[in-house]
């Protein structure tokens, strides 16, 4: 089949290829379209280098593709839809105008896979109660990063559990849910209501229009003007961890 060697550590540097040149070489050598898959793509927003890489990918896409001819396909996935939206929903975003599609949430098949891994690596835990694992996964909001982090802690030799690990995992999920409830109840009434409106409206959220201000007034039982709503949004952003992004 032949081969192609590219020093990826030099891409974008003075003595290396540009990202566009590297992808063009790969396409020409393969003689086929190139599909580049980027997992957890929202993390590029955490650094200037990441944002620059996205801009370079957009440039590569624009240069390698022609009307009716697709030589470079970009597939980006992530576990945080709101952060992914920052790549597409403003005029300055690198992939402005692109669409984001929600994938079906993981479910029983994922749990069966995890259970099989546990049983293979820890035979003394057989049989794994998949129903309890699935229940915990659902309480974690079908988010594998929270589920796997808690599972790693529960299965740690230092955990010293006095009960089945599945029960401990479900307890950890319920504890996190209770903490989230407490965090919400700890917000000021206006902050609660603005967050409520944001979650309810999703991409249609407009923080300061007449309908939103009427919603805030009805839920808090007192008038809320645009500056007050803005201060509430800023407070939600300043929390650690931030509850909203700009």
N, C-alpha and C positions, 0 to 999 in steps of 0.2 A: 504493500500500500504506500510505501514511502513515508517520510517524516518531515517535520518542520520544527526547527528549534528557535525559540524566541525567549530572550532573557526578560521575563516580565518585570523584574526589579528595576529595569532601565527604561521601561515605557514612560514616555513623557519627560525624560531627562535629556540633557544636551547630547550625550553619547548614545542615546537609545532611539527607538522608533516612537512616533506618536501613536496614540491609541487607534486612530483611524488607519494608519499605515499597517499596524499589527493585525487589525481585523481584516483589512484588504488582502494582506498576504495570506492569511488563513483561508479566506474565501477563494482566492485564486489558486492556492495549492490544492484545496479540497475539490474545487470545481463544483461546489454545491453552496446553497445558501447557508449562512451561519446563524444559529440560534444561541443567543447569550442569555443565560438564566441567572438572575440575581436574587438570592434569597434574603429576606429581612432587609429589603431595600431602603426602608425608612431610616436605617442607621446612617445613611450617607448625609443626613441633615445635621448630624452632630459635629461635623468638622468642615472646614473650608476645602480640604482635600477631597472629601466626599462629594461636595457640591460641584467642585471642578471636574471630578470624574463623570458626574451625570451630564454636565455641559459637553464634555468631550464625547460621550456616547451619543448625545443628540447630534453633534456635528458629524460623527461617523455614520450615523443612520442617514442623515441628509445627503452625505456625499456618496455612500455606497448604493443607496436605493434610487431608482428612477421610476417615472410613471409606468405602472404596469409590471415593473420588475423589482422584486424584493430580494436583496442579497444579504441583508442583515435584519434579523428579528430580535427584538428585545422583550424578554418576559421577566417581569419583576413581581415578586410576591412578598408579603409581609403580614405580620400578626397584628398590626395596628393600622386600621383603615384611615383613621383621622390623620396620622402622620404621613401615610402614603399620599393622601390628597394634596399635601404641600408640593408634591412633584408635578401636579397636573392642573391645579385649580386657580392659579394666578397668571397674569400675563408674563411675569418674569420667571415662572417655573420652567425647568428644562423641558418638560414634556407637556406643556400647556395644550389642552384640548384632548389629550388621551383619556381613555375611559378606564375606570376601576370596576372590576366585577367581584362580588362577594362569592367566595368559594363555599361549598357546603361544609358545615362544621364537622370536625372529627367526631366519631362516635364509637359504637361497639367494635368495629374492626380495629380501630386504633387501640382500644383497651385490650382486645384479644392479643394483639401484637405485643403490647407491653407485658401482659401477663405471661406470655410464652417466654419472653426474655428473662423475666424474674424467675420463673420455674427452672429455666436452663442454668442460670447463674447461681440460684439459691434453692437447690432441690428441697431443702428442709422446710421451705414455705409452701410446698404443694399441699393441696390445690389452692391456687389463688382465687379469691372470691371476686369474680369479674363484675358482679352486680354492684358490690360496694365500691369498687374502683370507678365504675361508670357513674355512680351517684356522686362520688367526690369530684369527678371530672366535670360533671354538670354544675355542681356548686361553684367550681372554679371558673364557670362561664365558658367551658369548652376551650380554655386557653392552655395549650400544652406547656408553655414556659412556666406558668405558676404550678401546674400539676406536677411537672417533672422536678422542679426545684423542691417542692414539698416531699415528693416521693424519695428523692435523694437524701433528704434530712431524716426521714422516717426509717429508711433502710440503713442508715449509717450505723456502724458498730457502736458509736458513742451514744446512740439514741436510747438504748437500754429500755425498750418498750416492755411493758408487763402484759400486753394484750396483742392481738393480731394486728399486723401493720396496716391492714385495710381499714380497720376501725380508727386507728391513729390518723391515717390519711384523711378520712372523712371528717374527723374532729378538727384537723388543721384547716380544711376547706371551710368548715362552718365558722371557725374562729376568724378567718380572714373576712368572711362575709359579714360577721358581726362587727369587725373593726371598720369595714367600709360603711356600714350603717351608722356607727358611732361618729365617723369622720363627717358624714353628711349632716347628722343632727347637730354636730358641733359648729356648723357654718352659721353665719348670721342669716336672718330670714330672707333678706334681699339676695344674698349669695345663693341660698338654697333655691330660690325661685328662678333666678337666672340660669342656674345649672339645670333645673327641671325643664325649663323652656328649651334649652339647647339640646338636651337629650331627646325631648319629645319631637322637636322639629328637624333635627339632623341637618342635612345640607341646606334646608330651607330656612334655617335660623337667621333672623335679623334682629339684633339685640335692641335696637332703638326705634323701631317703627311703632306706629300707633297701636297695632294689635298686640305687640310684645309688651308695651307699657301698660296696656289694659290688663293683660295677663298677670303682670307683676302686681298691679293694684288689687286685682281680685284675690290673688293667693296670699298676699301679705296684709290685706285689709287696710292699706294706706297708700296714698299716691307715691309712685316711683318715677322720677324724671330720668332723662337720658344720662346726665352726669352721674347720678346715683347708680344706674345700671352699669355705666362704664367703670366706676370705682369697684363695683362688685366683681366684674370680669377681671379687673386687674388684681384683685385680692385672690381670686381663684387661680390666676396665673402665677402669683408669687408664692403660693403654698408649696411646701416640699413634702412629697413630690407634687408638681404642678397638676391641677385638675383640668386645666384647659391650656391649649396652645394658642399662640397669636395667630 
